[in-house]
Amino acid sequence: MKISLVVPCYNEELTIEKFYQTATPVLSGMGIDYEIIFVNDGSTDNSRNILTTLSQKDERVKVVNFSRNFGQQAAIFCGFKYSTGDCVAELDCDLQDPVELIPEMYSKFLQGYDVVHGRRKKRRGESLFKRATASAYYKFLSRISWAKMPRDTGDFKLLSRRVVDVICNLPEHEKYLRGLESWVGFKQTFVDFDRHERVAGKTHYSLKKMAKLATAGIVSNSNYPLTLSLKFGVILAALSVFAFIALIVLSIVKVPFEGFLWLVPTVCLLFSGSYIFNGISNLYLANVNNETKNRPEYIVEDTFNV
């Protein structure tokens, strides 16, 4: 048996060696073959040199360098493509996801589970804003998505070889892995853990990147936003009917009013609704546009020990 660790890295010069020093004793103690695949996602610090040195010292360390920054999801997917293990674990380099939990996740895999989710009980080192927005987002996504993604899970998972192969063979380009890993089905379970603070450095997941990931999660896993325009139109039509009835009643009872005043908010509401739902439709059109371009999810500059 063999296990592969897929570890995306972006400007993680302060955490790479600590991750390696923490992970190797854990993996060695499992009594099976292993490989650690670091995917350097276009880092601009010293991450590349550190990874090269590690790969020269340990042939089980595989390094894939991107030509530029393509994002965490692309890095994880690339790691899947290069992995050779019977099961594949994905986790961050900052040790917020405890490597010590991998043997327990591997035990679940031996019991016949194809997807083992790491489920967070506590999220240390994260701001109240991030915890609140993440909780609200995943509740919303769970309600509208056809893939019922489990709550309080992220990119810390262990997957069987057949699940990894299924995901790698999917034709779509804008892959939202958290959704796909639930969508594929098979036998799934959980391992609970407390998420640690980063061992060093600071997060590189900006608000812009989180918003992009959140958008990908909705567009890739639900058509719900496309139904909003119909619902909005029905509600607006009903309100318009009530408004006409009210105006007729006021006219009958001879209550004076300036008829043009209600036109201003009505017209503004119509235009705002038009812009909002045109924007939602454009998100899907942009996704279709990206798919039809048929560009690769990432470009590999070079590799080591692969």
N, C-alpha and C positions, 0 to 999 in steps of 0.2 A: 504494500500500500504506500501511497505517496500523497502528501498534502502540499498545496501551493498557497502561499500568502501573496496577495496582490495589494501593494501599498503605493497609492498615488502620492507624489511629492511635488510641492511647489514652494520654493524658498524655505526649505526646512533644514537649513544647515545646522541649526542648534539641536535638532531632535533626531536626525538620522542615525547617528552612532548610538545614541541612547536607546532608540528602538531596536537596533540590531543587537545590542548587548542584552536587552531584556528578552527579545524573542528567541534567540538561539538556544539558551538553556531550556526554555519551555518546549521548543520543538524537538530538541535532542532527547529530552526526557520522555517523549511520546513513543520512542522505539520504532519509528517508521521513517522512511525517506522523506525529505522535504526540500522545498525551494522557496526563496523569498524574491519576488519580482517587484523591484522598485521601478515605477514609471515616473520619470522626471518630466513634469509637465511644463517645460520651458522655463525652468528656474533661472533667475538672474543673479542669484547669490553664489555661494561656493558649493551648493548641493551636488552639482555635476562632478566636481573633483572628489568629493567625499565618497560618492557612490562608486566612482571608478576605482578608488583605492580599496574599498570594501570588496568589490568584485574581483580584484587581483589577489586579495588575501583568501577569499572563500569562493570556491567555484559554485556553491549553492546559491550565491547571491547573483541574481540576473538583473541587468539594468537596461531599460529602454528609454532613450532620450528623444523627446519630441523636438520638432524643429521650432516650435513656439508654444505658447500657452493655448491649449485647446479645452481646458476645463476638466474638473474632477470626474465627471461621468465618462468622458472619452478616455481618460487615463485608466479608470477601472475596467472599461470594456477592452482596452488594449491589453491589459494584464490578463483578462480572460482568454484572449486570443493566443497569448504566448504561454499560458499555463499548461502543464502536462500532468498535474496531479489527479488522483481519483476523486478528490474533493478540493474545493477552492474556497479560501477564506478571504474576505475583503475587509480592510480596516485602515484607519488613518494612521499617519506617521507620528502624530503628537502624543500617542499613548493615552488619549482620553478613552479609547476603547481598550479594555484590559486584555493584553495578549494571554494572560494566565487563564482566561476563560476558553481558549481554543481547545484544550483537551476535552473539556466538558461538551463543547459543541461537536467535536469529532466523535465522542461517545454517542451522541444523538444520531449522527450520521450512520454509525455502525448498527444502530437499532433500526435503520431503514428509512430515516427521514432524509428527504432530498433538499429541503431548505430549513436551515436553523437560523432564526432571527435572534439577534441580540436585542433584548427589550430593556430600555432604560427605566430604572426605578427613580433615580435621582440624577440631576444634571448639574454637577458642580462646575463653578467657574464660568457660568453663562449668565448674562444679564437678565433681569426680570422681563425686559422688553422682548428679548429673543425667545425666552421660554413661553411667554404669553402668545406671541405671534405664531410661533411654531405649533403650539397646541391648538390655536384657533384654526390655523391653516389645515392641519391634518384632520381635524374634525370635519371641516368643510369638504375636503377632498374625499374623505371616507364616505360622505353622504352622496356625492355626485358621481363618483367613479364606478366604472363597471369592474374594476379590479379592487377588491376589498383589501386595502393595505392595512396591516395591523398598526395600531396606535403605538406611539413611543418607540418606534424602531427607525433606524437610519441606514447607513451603509455598512454597518458591522453585521456581517452574516457569514454563514458557511453554506456552500452550495455543492450538490453532487455534480459529477462530471456530466451527466446527461442534461441537467438543468443549464449548466454553462454552455453546453453545445447547442441546446435549443435557442438560448438567447443570442449566441454568436451567429446563428444561421437566420435570425429574423432579418427581413430585408429593409426595414425602416432605418433611417439615419439618425433622427433626433430621438435617441433612446433615453427614456427615463427609467433607470435600472430598478429603482425602488418599487415602481409600479409593475414592471415586467417580472420581477422576481416573485411577486405575488400572483400575477396574472397567469403564469405558466401552470399553476396548480401543483400537482404531485403532493406528497405527504410533507406537511410543514409543522414546525413546532417552535418553541421559544426557550431561551436561556436568559434569565433576568440578571441585571447587574447595575451597579452604581457607576455612572460615568464620572471619570476623574477630571481634574483640571489639566490643562496642557503642562507638559513637563518643562517646556521652555518656549520662548518666543511668543508671538501673538497670532491669532487666527488670521488667515488670508481670505476668509470667506466674507467678503464685503456685503453690504446691504444690496448692492446691485446684483451680485452673483446669486444671493439668496432669492431675490425677486425673479431672476431669470430661471432658476431651478424650479421655483414655485409655478411659474407660468408653464414651463415644460411639463410639470406634473399634471396640470389641469388639461392642457391642450392634448397631451398624449393619452390621457386616460378617461376623458369624458367629453360628451357632446352637450353637456348641460348648458354652457353659455350660449350655444346657438338657439336654445329654446327660450331664452329670456326675452328676446324681441317679441315673440308671439304673446307671451304672458304680459309683457309691458303694454303691448298694443291692445289687448283685451281690457286690461284695467283702465287704460287711458280712454278707450271708447266708452266704457261704462261711466267713468267720471264725466265725460263730455255729455252723455245723455242726461245724467243727473243735473249738470249745469244748465242744459237747455230747459229742463223741467222747472228748475228754480227760477230761471229768467221768465218763463211763461207765467209762473205763479205770481211773481213780482209785478209783471205787467197787468195781470188780471186784477190784482188788488190795488193797482195804481200806486205802487211804491216807487218813487223816483230813484233812478240810479244812472250812473254814467256807463253806458253799455260797453264803451271801448276799453274800460279799465281791465276787464278780465282777459282781454286779448293778449296783453303784454306777457303775463306769466304763462299763459297757454302756449303762445308761440315759442317762448324761451324753452319751455318744457319739451315741446316737440323737437326743436332743434337739438337740444342737449341729448334727448333720447336717440335721435338719429346719429349723432356723433359717437355716442357711447357704443351703440350696437354695431355701427360700422367699424369701430376700432376692434371690437371682439371678433367680428368676422375676419378682419385683417390678420388677426393672430393665426387663425386657421389657414388663411391664404398664404401667409408667410411660411407656415409649416409645410404646406403643399409645395411651395416654391423651393424650399430647401431640399425636399425629397426629390423633386424633378431635376435638380442640378446634379444629383448623383455624385456629389463630392465625398471623399472619404471623411470619416469622423475625426481623423488625426493623421499626421504625417510623422513617420519615424525618421530621425536624423541618423542615429547609429545605435548599436546595441553591444552589450558585453555579456559573455557567458551564455548567450542565447543560441 
